[in-house]
Amino acid sequence: MALKDWSHPKRFPNSWIRKDGVELSSYGMKQKYPFIHIGKNYDSKVGKYKGYAVERINTSYQETLKTTKTKALALKFAKSYMRRN
């Protein structure tokens, strides 16, 4: 598997979906699973955003793969993860 097996949807700028993923319809929106998403990591104790989290979302669970301090490091990790899977 390589990066060519993943696509980048236009409506979610920090997400990638598998081209051969399972398409599900939820609340009127169609989405292919699994997908990788990069989001801000919010610390509720401090009340601030602390870094970025790379998450893999599947049909039945959501898993945080890695938490980084900058968006560039999160993108680098996401691309290396997509090359391996």
C-alpha positions as CSV (number, residue, x, y, z in Angstrom):
1,M,0.0,0.0,0.0
2,A,1.2,3.5,-0.7
3,L,0.0,7.1,-0.8
4,K,-1.8,6.4,-4.1
5,D,-4.3,4.3,-2.2
6,W,-5.4,7.4,-0.2
7,S,-7.4,10.4,-1.4
8,H,-7.8,13.9,0.0
9,P,-11.5,15.0,0.1
10,K,-12.1,18.7,-0.6
11,R,-14.6,19.3,2.1
12,F,-12.3,18.1,4.9
13,P,-8.9,19.9,4.5
14,N,-7.0,17.8,7.1
15,S,-8.4,14.4,6.3
16,W,-7.5,11.5,4.0
17,I,-9.7,8.5,3.1
18,R,-8.9,5.1,1.7
19,K,-10.0,4.8,-1.9
20,D,-11.1,1.2,-1.3
21,G,-12.8,2.0,2.0
22,V,-16.3,1.1,3.0
23,E,-18.8,3.9,2.2
24,L,-21.3,4.6,5.0
25,S,-24.1,7.0,5.3
26,S,-24.5,8.8,8.6
27,Y,-27.0,11.7,9.2
28,G,-27.4,12.2,5.4
29,M,-23.6,12.5,4.8
30,K,-21.6,9.8,3.0
31,Q,-18.1,9.1,4.2
32,K,-15.6,6.3,3.4
33,Y,-14.0,4.5,6.3
34,P,-11.3,4.2,7.5
35,F,-9.8,7.7,7.3
36,I,-7.0,9.7,8.9
37,H,-7.8,13.1,10.4
38,I,-5.5,15.8,11.9
39,G,-7.2,17.9,14.6
40,K,-6.2,20.3,17.3
41,N,-5.6,18.7,20.7
42,Y,-7.6,20.7,23.4
43,D,-6.4,20.5,27.0
44,S,-9.4,21.1,29.2
45,K,-7.2,21.6,32.4
46,V,-5.4,24.5,30.9
47,G,-8.1,25.7,28.6
48,K,-5.9,25.9,25.5
49,Y,-5.0,24.0,22.4
50,K,-1.8,22.0,22.9
51,G,-0.6,20.6,19.7
52,Y,-2.2,18.4,17.0
53,A,-3.5,14.9,17.2
54,V,-3.4,12.4,14.3
55,E,-6.4,10.2,14.6
56,R,-7.6,7.1,12.7
57,I,-11.4,6.8,12.6
58,N,-12.9,3.5,11.7
59,T,-16.5,2.2,11.6
60,S,-16.6,1.3,15.3
61,Y,-13.8,3.2,17.0
62,Q,-11.6,6.2,17.0
63,E,-7.9,5.9,17.8
64,T,-5.3,8.6,18.4
65,L,-2.1,7.5,16.7
66,K,0.2,10.3,17.7
67,T,0.1,13.8,19.3
68,T,2.6,16.4,18.1
69,K,3.3,20.0,18.9
70,T,3.2,21.4,15.3
71,K,1.0,20.8,12.3
72,A,4.0,20.1,10.1
73,L,5.1,17.2,12.3
74,A,1.5,15.9,12.3
75,L,1.4,16.0,8.5
76,K,4.8,14.3,8.3
77,F,3.6,11.5,10.6
78,A,0.3,11.1,8.8
79,K,2.0,10.7,5.4
80,S,4.5,8.1,6.8
81,Y,1.6,6.2,8.4
82,M,-0.3,6.2,5.1
83,R,2.7,4.9,3.3
84,R,2.9,1.9,5.7
85,N,-0.8,1.1,5.6
